[in-house]
Amino acid sequence: MPWPVFVEVDLLLRARGHQAAAVTFGRALLDGVHQLQAPNDAELGLALDLADRYADTGVDLPDLSVMAMAAFRRAWVLTWDHRHFRSVVLRRGHHWDLLVEEAELPEA
């Protein structure tokens, strides 16, 4: 799980009055349920470049960081935010490989 997404989930849960769930989620990460990943310098640079290019779309840094990390790591993106992930492209003809649930992941 990208660090920016962890922060976004925590803020969302707390804003909706679910402080205990936010702590439970954080502890699950600490217990290794998912691996926490930080964007490297190249990924952060791409996220910021995309932020400049798509400033008028409302897409935020957590989403852009996920996009950059997915691009560099050739990873699928698990999201319900298709509006932002479809509005940002790296180049003409590009699209993000999006999933709505983990069960949709292709078999390796």
C-alpha positions as CSV (number, residue, x, y, z in Angstrom):
1,M,0.0,0.0,0.0
2,P,1.4,3.4,-0.9
3,W,2.1,5.7,2.0
4,P,0.0,8.5,0.6
5,V,-3.0,6.1,0.4
6,F,-2.5,5.1,4.0
7,V,-2.6,8.7,5.1
8,E,-5.7,9.4,2.9
9,V,-7.6,6.4,4.4
10,D,-6.7,7.5,7.9
11,L,-8.0,11.0,7.2
12,L,-11.1,9.7,5.6
13,L,-11.9,7.4,8.5
14,R,-11.3,10.0,11.1
15,A,-13.3,12.6,9.3
16,R,-16.3,10.3,9.3
17,G,-16.0,9.6,13.0
18,H,-14.2,6.2,12.8
19,Q,-11.1,6.8,14.9
20,A,-11.0,3.2,16.1
21,A,-11.1,1.9,12.6
22,A,-8.3,4.2,11.6
23,V,-6.1,2.8,14.4
24,T,-7.1,-0.8,13.5
25,F,-6.2,-0.2,9.9
26,G,-2.8,1.3,10.9
27,R,-2.2,-1.7,13.2
28,A,-3.0,-4.1,10.4
29,L,-0.3,-2.5,8.3
30,L,2.1,-2.7,11.2
31,D,1.2,-6.4,11.6
32,G,2.1,-7.0,8.0
33,V,-1.4,-7.5,6.5
34,H,-0.2,-5.2,3.7
35,Q,3.2,-3.8,3.0
36,L,3.6,-0.1,3.2
37,Q,5.5,1.4,0.3
38,A,6.9,4.9,-0.2
39,P,7.3,6.5,-3.6
40,N,11.0,6.8,-4.6
41,D,12.4,10.0,-6.0
42,A,11.6,9.2,-9.6
43,E,8.0,8.2,-8.7
44,L,7.5,11.4,-6.7
45,G,9.0,13.5,-9.5
46,L,6.5,11.9,-12.0
47,A,3.6,12.5,-9.5
48,L,4.5,16.2,-9.3
49,D,4.9,16.5,-13.0
50,L,1.5,15.0,-13.5
51,A,0.2,17.4,-10.8
52,D,1.4,20.3,-12.9
53,R,-0.1,18.9,-16.1
54,Y,-3.4,18.0,-14.6
55,A,-3.8,20.8,-12.1
56,D,-7.3,21.7,-13.3
57,T,-8.8,18.2,-12.9
58,G,-9.0,18.0,-9.1
59,V,-6.8,14.9,-8.9
60,D,-4.8,14.9,-5.7
61,L,-1.2,13.9,-4.7
62,P,-2.2,10.5,-3.2
63,D,-3.8,9.5,-6.5
64,L,-1.0,10.9,-8.5
65,S,1.5,9.0,-6.3
66,V,-0.3,5.8,-6.9
67,M,-0.3,6.4,-10.6
68,A,3.4,7.1,-10.6
69,M,4.2,4.1,-8.5
70,A,2.1,1.9,-10.8
71,A,3.8,3.3,-13.8
72,F,7.3,2.6,-12.6
73,R,6.5,-0.7,-11.0
74,R,4.2,-1.9,-13.8
75,A,1.5,-2.6,-11.2
76,W,-2.3,-2.7,-11.3
77,V,-4.3,-0.1,-9.4
78,L,-7.1,-1.1,-7.1
79,T,-9.5,1.9,-7.0
80,W,-13.1,3.1,-7.2
81,D,-11.9,6.5,-8.4
82,H,-12.2,5.9,-12.1
83,R,-12.9,9.5,-12.8
84,H,-9.4,10.7,-11.8
85,F,-7.6,7.6,-13.0
86,R,-9.2,7.9,-16.4
87,S,-8.5,11.7,-16.7
88,V,-4.7,11.4,-16.2
89,V,-2.5,9.7,-18.9
90,L,1.2,9.4,-19.3
91,R,1.1,9.6,-23.1
92,R,-1.3,9.3,-25.9
93,G,-3.1,6.0,-25.9
94,H,-2.1,5.2,-22.3
95,H,-4.5,3.9,-19.7
96,W,-4.1,2.6,-16.2
97,D,-4.8,-1.0,-15.4
98,L,-7.6,-0.6,-12.9
99,L,-9.3,-3.1,-10.6
100,V,-12.4,-2.7,-8.5
101,E,-11.6,-5.7,-6.3
102,E,-8.6,-7.9,-5.7
103,A,-10.3,-11.0,-7.2
104,E,-10.0,-9.3,-10.6
105,L,-6.1,-9.6,-10.6
106,P,-4.9,-11.7,-13.4
107,E,-3.3,-15.0,-12.5
108,A,0.5,-14.8,-12.7
